[in-house]
Amino acid sequence: MQVVAQSWLVLQLTGSPLRLGLISTLQSAPVLFLSLPVGAMVDRLPKRRILMATQAIFGGQAAVLALLVWSGSVEYWHVCALGLLVGLVSAVDQPTRQAFVVELVGREDVGSAVALNSAAFNAARIVGPAVGGLLIARFGLAPAFALNAAGFAVLIAALAGLRALGLPGPRSGATVGEEIAEGLRYARRTPLVIVTLALLTVVSLCVFNFTVYVPLLARTVLGLGAEGFGFLMACLGVGAVAGALTVGAVRQPPLGVMFATTAVALGGLLWLSVAREFWTAAPALALTGFSGIMLVASCNTRLQLEAPAGLRGRVMSLYVLLSGGVFPIGAFLVGALSERWGVSTALLCGGTFGLAALAAIGLWWRQRSVR
């Protein structure tokens, strides 16, 4: 609901694709700059306590947006400032959550845990956007923000009831800079980690700009209102849940399947670039959600299992950096291209560039395997 309401609010306030892309950039840019030092911090601090603090701030941000909209005093700069706050807190929250998974369930169940986490997250993409679109159409934007704020109270209570505390391991005596360098050296010397992160980068840069291109597609190409936008996001969520559950069933897809799912996700963008009706865009979004989430969940599981326990926070900070930190670059490019040539052209450019990058990664991996 927050994604739908915020995107629709920005379009109401500005009508600008570029400014919509800028909001997504502000929310994600801190991840780009802070993920690595936060990864080292996560290996030093109690994870449950960090997560309770981040959820409280997320809830407060949503409550402030609800009040600003309800009072009629909301301006574009308010959304920018609150978006930047979310970005800063997300830079701490995301690596902490990723590193906490193994401590909650144990190594033997990581694949299923990652799949269930992805399925739960994307089930919200089915219900949230559809309900959010209906709420906005019937009652306005404020209730969507208010319900999101209330939801974080439930989340904090759930965290408080966990037995796992996520306590840090023994300190090595190294500085934060030395610990970051150690994590980067491990990733650089492990080819399987490199190719996994490379696939993740392509999908994050080209595919996962849903908060920018879906509202633009709905409003400027398909001529839909808030309800139609919500249903498009719900189609995306249906595909994403199916993809996450597929990963859970197979535990760890082979590398060849990961390459194939990346190609399908990028092909979904090309399909969307020629969509002119709801009934052609909806299955394209479902396919993109299915293959994109399947790839991301597979990368998550592979990195969780490959990383040594003492380096997991730092390795997963690389995952967060490339899954979330690269996003602002892609969001800004989608917004800028859409402003100049339209969202259909932006989707065509993203799909074409991504397939070229995927071919280069495949060639590198094949040459590495031959050697």
Contacts in CASP RR format, 6 or more apart in sequence:
PFRMAT RR
TARGET T0000
AUTHOR 0000-0000-0000
METHOD contacts of the structure
MODEL  1
MQVVAQSWLVLQLTGSPLRLGLISTLQSAPVLFLSLPVGAMVDRLPKRRI
LMATQAIFGGQAAVLALLVWSGSVEYWHVCALGLLVGLVSAVDQPTRQAF
VVELVGREDVGSAVALNSAAFNAARIVGPAVGGLLIARFGLAPAFALNAA
GFAVLIAALAGLRALGLPGPRSGATVGEEIAEGLRYARRTPLVIVTLALL
TVVSLCVFNFTVYVPLLARTVLGLGAEGFGFLMACLGVGAVAGALTVGAV
RQPPLGVMFATTAVALGGLLWLSVAREFWTAAPALALTGFSGIMLVASCN
TRLQLEAPAGLRGRVMSLYVLLSGGVFPIGAFLVGALSERWGVSTALLCG
GTFGLAALAAIGLWWRQRSVR
1 128 0 8 1.000
1 129 0 8 1.000
1 131 0 8 1.000
1 132 0 8 1.000
1 135 0 8 1.000
1 144 0 8 1.000
1 145 0 8 1.000
1 147 0 8 1.000
1 148 0 8 1.000
2 62 0 8 1.000
2 144 0 8 1.000
2 145 0 8 1.000
2 148 0 8 1.000
3 129 0 8 1.000
3 210 0 8 1.000
3 211 0 8 1.000
3 233 0 8 1.000
4 128 0 8 1.000
4 129 0 8 1.000
4 132 0 8 1.000
4 133 0 8 1.000
4 136 0 8 1.000
4 144 0 8 1.000
4 226 0 8 1.000
4 229 0 8 1.000
4 230 0 8 1.000
4 233 0 8 1.000
5 65 0 8 1.000
5 132 0 8 1.000
5 135 0 8 1.000
5 136 0 8 1.000
5 141 0 8 1.000
5 144 0 8 1.000
5 145 0 8 1.000
5 148 0 8 1.000
6 23 0 8 1.000
6 65 0 8 1.000
6 79 0 8 1.000
6 211 0 8 1.000
7 20 0 8 1.000
7 23 0 8 1.000
7 211 0 8 1.000
7 212 0 8 1.000
7 214 0 8 1.000
7 215 0 8 1.000
7 229 0 8 1.000
8 133 0 8 1.000
8 136 0 8 1.000
8 141 0 8 1.000
8 215 0 8 1.000
8 226 0 8 1.000
8 229 0 8 1.000
9 65 0 8 1.000
9 69 0 8 1.000
9 74 0 8 1.000
9 79 0 8 1.000
9 141 0 8 1.000
10 16 0 8 1.000
10 19 0 8 1.000
10 20 0 8 1.000
10 23 0 8 1.000
10 76 0 8 1.000
10 79 0 8 1.000
11 20 0 8 1.000
11 215 0 8 1.000
11 219 0 8 1.000
12 141 0 8 1.000
13 74 0 8 1.000
13 75 0 8 1.000
13 76 0 8 1.000
13 79 0 8 1.000
14 20 0 8 1.000
14 76 0 8 1.000
16 339 0 8 1.000
17 212 0 8 1.000
17 216 0 8 1.000
17 220 0 8 1.000
17 335 0 8 1.000
17 338 0 8 1.000
17 339 0 8 1.000
17 342 0 8 1.000
17 343 0 8 1.000
18 335 0 8 1.000
18 336 0 8 1.000
18 338 0 8 1.000
18 339 0 8 1.000
19 76 0 8 1.000
20 211 0 8 1.000
20 212 0 8 1.000
20 215 0 8 1.000
20 216 0 8 1.000
20 335 0 8 1.000
21 212 0 8 1.000
21 331 0 8 1.000
21 332 0 8 1.000
21 334 0 8 1.000
21 335 0 8 1.000
22 80 0 8 1.000
22 332 0 8 1.000
23 79 0 8 1.000
23 80 0 8 1.000
23 83 0 8 1.000
24 209 0 8 1.000
24 211 0 8 1.000
24 212 0 8 1.000
24 327 0 8 1.000
24 328 0 8 1.000
24 331 0 8 1.000
24 332 0 8 1.000
25 328 0 8 1.000
25 329 0 8 1.000
25 331 0 8 1.000
25 332 0 8 1.000
26 80 0 8 1.000
26 83 0 8 1.000
26 84 0 8 1.000
26 87 0 8 1.000
26 328 0 8 1.000
27 83 0 8 1.000
27 84 0 8 1.000
27 86 0 8 1.000
27 87 0 8 1.000
27 90 0 8 1.000
27 328 0 8 1.000
28 87 0 8 1.000
28 90 0 8 1.000
28 324 0 8 1.000
28 325 0 8 1.000
28 327 0 8 1.000
28 328 0 8 1.000
28 331 0 8 1.000
29 84 0 8 1.000
29 87 0 8 1.000
29 325 0 8 1.000
29 328 0 8 1.000
30 84 0 8 1.000
30 87 0 8 1.000
30 88 0 8 1.000
30 90 0 8 1.000
30 91 0 8 1.000
31 87 0 8 1.000
31 90 0 8 1.000
31 91 0 8 1.000
31 94 0 8 1.000
31 320 0 8 1.000
31 321 0 8 1.000
31 324 0 8 1.000
31 325 0 8 1.000
31 327 0 8 1.000
31 328 0 8 1.000
32 321 0 8 1.000
32 324 0 8 1.000
32 325 0 8 1.000
32 326 0 8 1.000
32 328 0 8 1.000
32 329 0 8 1.000
33 91 0 8 1.000
34 88 0 8 1.000
34 91 0 8 1.000
34 92 0 8 1.000
35 91 0 8 1.000
35 94 0 8 1.000
35 95 0 8 1.000
35 317 0 8 1.000
35 318 0 8 1.000
35 320 0 8 1.000
35 321 0 8 1.000
35 325 0 8 1.000
36 180 0 8 1.000
36 184 0 8 1.000
36 314 0 8 1.000
36 317 0 8 1.000
36 318 0 8 1.000
36 321 0 8 1.000
37 176 0 8 1.000
37 177 0 8 1.000
37 180 0 8 1.000
38 91 0 8 1.000
38 92 0 8 1.000
38 95 0 8 1.000
38 96 0 8 1.000
38 317 0 8 1.000
39 95 0 8 1.000
39 99 0 8 1.000
39 180 0 8 1.000
39 313 0 8 1.000
39 314 0 8 1.000
39 316 0 8 1.000
39 317 0 8 1.000
40 176 0 8 1.000
40 177 0 8 1.000
40 179 0 8 1.000
40 180 0 8 1.000
40 313 0 8 1.000
40 314 0 8 1.000
40 317 0 8 1.000
41 92 0 8 1.000
41 176 0 8 1.000
42 50 0 8 1.000
42 95 0 8 1.000
42 96 0 8 1.000
42 99 0 8 1.000
42 313 0 8 1.000
42 316 0 8 1.000
42 317 0 8 1.000
43 99 0 8 1.000
43 168 0 8 1.000
43 169 0 8 1.000
43 179 0 8 1.000
43 310 0 8 1.000
43 311 0 8 1.000
43 312 0 8 1.000
43 313 0 8 1.000
43 314 0 8 1.000
44 168 0 8 1.000
44 171 0 8 1.000
45 168 0 8 1.000
46 165 0 8 1.000
46 166 0 8 1.000
46 167 0 8 1.000
46 168 0 8 1.000
47 96 0 8 1.000
47 99 0 8 1.000
47 100 0 8 1.000
47 103 0 8 1.000
47 165 0 8 1.000
47 166 0 8 1.000
47 167 0 8 1.000
48 100 0 8 1.000
48 159 0 8 1.000
48 162 0 8 1.000
48 164 0 8 1.000
48 165 0 8 1.000
48 166 0 8 1.000
49 165 0 8 1.000
50 92 0 8 1.000
50 93 0 8 1.000
50 96 0 8 1.000
51 93 0 8 1.000
51 96 0 8 1.000
51 97 0 8 1.000
51 100 0 8 1.000
51 159 0 8 1.000
52 156 0 8 1.000
52 159 0 8 1.000
52 160 0 8 1.000
54 89 0 8 1.000
54 90 0 8 1.000
54 92 0 8 1.000
54 93 0 8 1.000
54 96 0 8 1.000
55 93 0 8 1.000
55 152 0 8 1.000
55 155 0 8 1.000
55 156 0 8 1.000
55 159 0 8 1.000
56 152 0 8 1.000
56 156 0 8 1.000
57 85 0 8 1.000
57 89 0 8 1.000
58 86 0 8 1.000
58 89 0 8 1.000
58 93 0 8 1.000
58 152 0 8 1.000
59 148 0 8 1.000
59 149 0 8 1.000
59 151 0 8 1.000
59 152 0 8 1.000
60 149 0 8 1.000
60 152 0 8 1.000
61 82 0 8 1.000
61 83 0 8 1.000
61 85 0 8 1.000
61 86 0 8 1.000
61 89 0 8 1.000
62 145 0 8 1.000
62 146 0 8 1.000
62 148 0 8 1.000
62 149 0 8 1.000
62 152 0 8 1.000
63 145 0 8 1.000
63 146 0 8 1.000
63 149 0 8 1.000
64 82 0 8 1.000
65 74 0 8 1.000
65 78 0 8 1.000
65 79 0 8 1.000
65 82 0 8 1.000
65 145 0 8 1.000
66 142 0 8 1.000
66 143 0 8 1.000
66 145 0 8 1.000
66 146 0 8 1.000
66 149 0 8 1.000
67 142 0 8 1.000
68 74 0 8 1.000
68 78 0 8 1.000
69 140 0 8 1.000
69 141 0 8 1.000
69 142 0 8 1.000
69 145 0 8 1.000
70 142 0 8 1.000
70 146 0 8 1.000
91 320 0 8 1.000
94 320 0 8 1.000
94 324 0 8 1.000
95 313 0 8 1.000
95 316 0 8 1.000
95 317 0 8 1.000
95 320 0 8 1.000
98 300 0 8 1.000
98 304 0 8 1.000
98 313 0 8 1.000
98 316 0 8 1.000
98 319 0 8 1.000
98 320 0 8 1.000
99 312 0 8 1.000
99 313 0 8 1.000
99 316 0 8 1.000
100 164 0 8 1.000
100 166 0 8 1.000
101 110 0 8 1.000
101 113 0 8 1.000
101 114 0 8 1.000
101 117 0 8 1.000
101 304 0 8 1.000
102 110 0 8 1.000
102 304 0 8 1.000
102 309 0 8 1.000
102 312 0 8 1.000
103 164 0 8 1.000
103 166 0 8 1.000
104 113 0 8 1.000
104 162 0 8 1.000
104 164 0 8 1.000
105 112 0 8 1.000
105 113 0 8 1.000
107 305 0 8 1.000
110 301 0 8 1.000
110 304 0 8 1.000
110 305 0 8 1.000
111 247 0 8 1.000
111 248 0 8 1.000
111 251 0 8 1.000
111 252 0 8 1.000
111 301 0 8 1.000
111 304 0 8 1.000
111 305 0 8 1.000
112 248 0 8 1.000
112 251 0 8 1.000
114 247 0 8 1.000
114 248 0 8 1.000
114 297 0 8 1.000
114 300 0 8 1.000
114 301 0 8 1.000
114 304 0 8 1.000
115 244 0 8 1.000
115 245 0 8 1.000
115 247 0 8 1.000
115 248 0 8 1.000
115 249 0 8 1.000
115 297 0 8 1.000
115 301 0 8 1.000
116 244 0 8 1.000
116 248 0 8 1.000
117 244 0 8 1.000
118 240 0 8 1.000
118 243 0 8 1.000
118 244 0 8 1.000
118 247 0 8 1.000
118 293 0 8 1.000
118 296 0 8 1.000
118 297 0 8 1.000
118 300 0 8 1.000
119 241 0 8 1.000
119 244 0 8 1.000
119 245 0 8 1.000
121 244 0 8 1.000
122 237 0 8 1.000
122 239 0 8 1.000
122 240 0 8 1.000
122 241 0 8 1.000
122 244 0 8 1.000
122 289 0 8 1.000
122 293 0 8 1.000
123 237 0 8 1.000
123 241 0 8 1.000
125 233 0 8 1.000
125 234 0 8 1.000
125 236 0 8 1.000
125 237 0 8 1.000
125 240 0 8 1.000
125 241 0 8 1.000
126 234 0 8 1.000
126 237 0 8 1.000
126 238 0 8 1.000
126 241 0 8 1.000
127 234 0 8 1.000
128 233 0 8 1.000
128 234 0 8 1.000
129 229 0 8 1.000
129 230 0 8 1.000
129 231 0 8 1.000
129 232 0 8 1.000
129 233 0 8 1.000
129 234 0 8 1.000
129 236 0 8 1.000
129 237 0 8 1.000
130 230 0 8 1.000
130 231 0 8 1.000
130 233 0 8 1.000
130 234 0 8 1.000
132 144 0 8 1.000
132 226 0 8 1.000
132 230 0 8 1.000
133 144 0 8 1.000
133 226 0 8 1.000
133 227 0 8 1.000
133 228 0 8 1.000
133 229 0 8 1.000
133 230 0 8 1.000
134 227 0 8 1.000
135 143 0 8 1.000
135 144 0 8 1.000
135 147 0 8 1.000
136 144 0 8 1.000
136 226 0 8 1.000
137 225 0 8 1.000
137 226 0 8 1.000
137 227 0 8 1.000
169 310 0 8 1.000
172 179 0 8 1.000
174 182 0 8 1.000
179 314 0 8 1.000
180 314 0 8 1.000
182 311 0 8 1.000
182 314 0 8 1.000
183 311 0 8 1.000
183 314 0 8 1.000
183 315 0 8 1.000
183 318 0 8 1.000
184 318 0 8 1.000
186 193 0 8 1.000
186 307 0 8 1.000
186 308 0 8 1.000
186 311 0 8 1.000
186 314 0 8 1.000
186 315 0 8 1.000
187 193 0 8 1.000
187 194 0 8 1.000
187 197 0 8 1.000
187 315 0 8 1.000
187 318 0 8 1.000
188 194 0 8 1.000
190 306 0 8 1.000
191 365 0 8 1.000
191 368 0 8 1.000
192 255 0 8 1.000
192 302 0 8 1.000
192 306 0 8 1.000
193 303 0 8 1.000
193 306 0 8 1.000
193 315 0 8 1.000
195 255 0 8 1.000
195 361 0 8 1.000
195 362 0 8 1.000
195 364 0 8 1.000
195 365 0 8 1.000
196 258 0 8 1.000
196 299 0 8 1.000
196 302 0 8 1.000
196 303 0 8 1.000
196 306 0 8 1.000
197 299 0 8 1.000
197 303 0 8 1.000
197 318 0 8 1.000
197 319 0 8 1.000
197 322 0 8 1.000
198 361 0 8 1.000
198 364 0 8 1.000
199 258 0 8 1.000
199 259 0 8 1.000
199 262 0 8 1.000
199 295 0 8 1.000
199 299 0 8 1.000
199 358 0 8 1.000
199 361 0 8 1.000
200 295 0 8 1.000
200 296 0 8 1.000
200 299 0 8 1.000
200 319 0 8 1.000
200 322 0 8 1.000
200 323 0 8 1.000
201 322 0 8 1.000
201 326 0 8 1.000
202 262 0 8 1.000
202 266 0 8 1.000
202 354 0 8 1.000
202 357 0 8 1.000
202 358 0 8 1.000
202 361 0 8 1.000
203 262 0 8 1.000
203 265 0 8 1.000
203 292 0 8 1.000
203 295 0 8 1.000
203 296 0 8 1.000
204 322 0 8 1.000
204 323 0 8 1.000
204 324 0 8 1.000
204 325 0 8 1.000
204 326 0 8 1.000
204 327 0 8 1.000
205 326 0 8 1.000
205 327 0 8 1.000
205 329 0 8 1.000
205 330 0 8 1.000
205 354 0 8 1.000
206 266 0 8 1.000
206 269 0 8 1.000
206 330 0 8 1.000
206 350 0 8 1.000
206 351 0 8 1.000
206 353 0 8 1.000
206 354 0 8 1.000
206 357 0 8 1.000
207 265 0 8 1.000
207 266 0 8 1.000
207 269 0 8 1.000
207 288 0 8 1.000
207 292 0 8 1.000
208 292 0 8 1.000
208 296 0 8 1.000
208 323 0 8 1.000
208 324 0 8 1.000
208 327 0 8 1.000
209 327 0 8 1.000
209 330 0 8 1.000
209 331 0 8 1.000
209 334 0 8 1.000
210 233 0 8 1.000
210 236 0 8 1.000
211 331 0 8 1.000
212 331 0 8 1.000
212 334 0 8 1.000
212 335 0 8 1.000
212 338 0 8 1.000
213 272 0 8 1.000
213 334 0 8 1.000
213 338 0 8 1.000
213 343 0 8 1.000
213 346 0 8 1.000
213 347 0 8 1.000
214 229 0 8 1.000
214 232 0 8 1.000
214 233 0 8 1.000
214 236 0 8 1.000
214 285 0 8 1.000
215 229 0 8 1.000
216 335 0 8 1.000
216 338 0 8 1.000
216 342 0 8 1.000
216 343 0 8 1.000
217 232 0 8 1.000
217 272 0 8 1.000
217 275 0 8 1.000
217 281 0 8 1.000
217 343 0 8 1.000
217 344 0 8 1.000
217 347 0 8 1.000
218 224 0 8 1.000
218 225 0 8 1.000
218 228 0 8 1.000
218 229 0 8 1.000
218 230 0 8 1.000
218 232 0 8 1.000
219 225 0 8 1.000
219 229 0 8 1.000
220 338 0 8 1.000
220 342 0 8 1.000
220 343 0 8 1.000
221 275 0 8 1.000
221 276 0 8 1.000
221 343 0 8 1.000
221 344 0 8 1.000
222 232 0 8 1.000
222 275 0 8 1.000
222 276 0 8 1.000
222 277 0 8 1.000
222 278 0 8 1.000
222 281 0 8 1.000
224 232 0 8 1.000
224 278 0 8 1.000
228 278 0 8 1.000
231 278 0 8 1.000
231 282 0 8 1.000
232 278 0 8 1.000
232 281 0 8 1.000
232 282 0 8 1.000
232 285 0 8 1.000
235 282 0 8 1.000
235 283 0 8 1.000
235 285 0 8 1.000
235 286 0 8 1.000
236 285 0 8 1.000
236 286 0 8 1.000
236 288 0 8 1.000
236 289 0 8 1.000
237 286 0 8 1.000
237 289 0 8 1.000
238 286 0 8 1.000
239 285 0 8 1.000
239 286 0 8 1.000
239 287 0 8 1.000
239 289 0 8 1.000
239 290 0 8 1.000
239 293 0 8 1.000
240 289 0 8 1.000
240 290 0 8 1.000
240 292 0 8 1.000
240 293 0 8 1.000
241 293 0 8 1.000
242 286 0 8 1.000
242 290 0 8 1.000
243 289 0 8 1.000
243 290 0 8 1.000
243 291 0 8 1.000
243 292 0 8 1.000
243 293 0 8 1.000
243 294 0 8 1.000
243 297 0 8 1.000
244 293 0 8 1.000
244 294 0 8 1.000
244 297 0 8 1.000
246 290 0 8 1.000
246 294 0 8 1.000
247 253 0 8 1.000
247 293 0 8 1.000
247 294 0 8 1.000
247 297 0 8 1.000
247 298 0 8 1.000
247 301 0 8 1.000
248 297 0 8 1.000
251 301 0 8 1.000
252 298 0 8 1.000
252 301 0 8 1.000
252 302 0 8 1.000
252 305 0 8 1.000
253 261 0 8 1.000
253 294 0 8 1.000
253 298 0 8 1.000
255 365 0 8 1.000
257 298 0 8 1.000
258 295 0 8 1.000
258 298 0 8 1.000
258 299 0 8 1.000
259 358 0 8 1.000
259 361 0 8 1.000
259 362 0 8 1.000
261 291 0 8 1.000
261 292 0 8 1.000
261 294 0 8 1.000
261 295 0 8 1.000
261 298 0 8 1.000
262 291 0 8 1.000
262 292 0 8 1.000
262 295 0 8 1.000
262 358 0 8 1.000
263 355 0 8 1.000
263 358 0 8 1.000
264 287 0 8 1.000
264 290 0 8 1.000
264 291 0 8 1.000
265 288 0 8 1.000
265 289 0 8 1.000
265 291 0 8 1.000
265 292 0 8 1.000
265 295 0 8 1.000
266 350 0 8 1.000
266 351 0 8 1.000
266 354 0 8 1.000
266 355 0 8 1.000
266 358 0 8 1.000
267 288 0 8 1.000
267 351 0 8 1.000
267 355 0 8 1.000
268 284 0 8 1.000
268 287 0 8 1.000
268 288 0 8 1.000
268 291 0 8 1.000
268 351 0 8 1.000
269 288 0 8 1.000
269 347 0 8 1.000
269 348 0 8 1.000
269 350 0 8 1.000
269 351 0 8 1.000
270 347 0 8 1.000
270 348 0 8 1.000
270 351 0 8 1.000
270 352 0 8 1.000
271 280 0 8 1.000
271 284 0 8 1.000
271 287 0 8 1.000
271 288 0 8 1.000
272 281 0 8 1.000
272 284 0 8 1.000
272 285 0 8 1.000
272 288 0 8 1.000
272 344 0 8 1.000
272 347 0 8 1.000
273 344 0 8 1.000
273 345 0 8 1.000
273 347 0 8 1.000
273 348 0 8 1.000
273 351 0 8 1.000
274 280 0 8 1.000
274 344 0 8 1.000
275 281 0 8 1.000
275 284 0 8 1.000
296 323 0 8 1.000
299 319 0 8 1.000
299 323 0 8 1.000
300 319 0 8 1.000
303 315 0 8 1.000
303 316 0 8 1.000
303 318 0 8 1.000
303 319 0 8 1.000
304 312 0 8 1.000
304 316 0 8 1.000
306 315 0 8 1.000
307 313 0 8 1.000
307 315 0 8 1.000
307 316 0 8 1.000
333 346 0 8 1.000
334 343 0 8 1.000
334 346 0 8 1.000
334 350 0 8 1.000
335 346 0 8 1.000
337 345 0 8 1.000
337 346 0 8 1.000
337 349 0 8 1.000
338 345 0 8 1.000
338 346 0 8 1.000
END
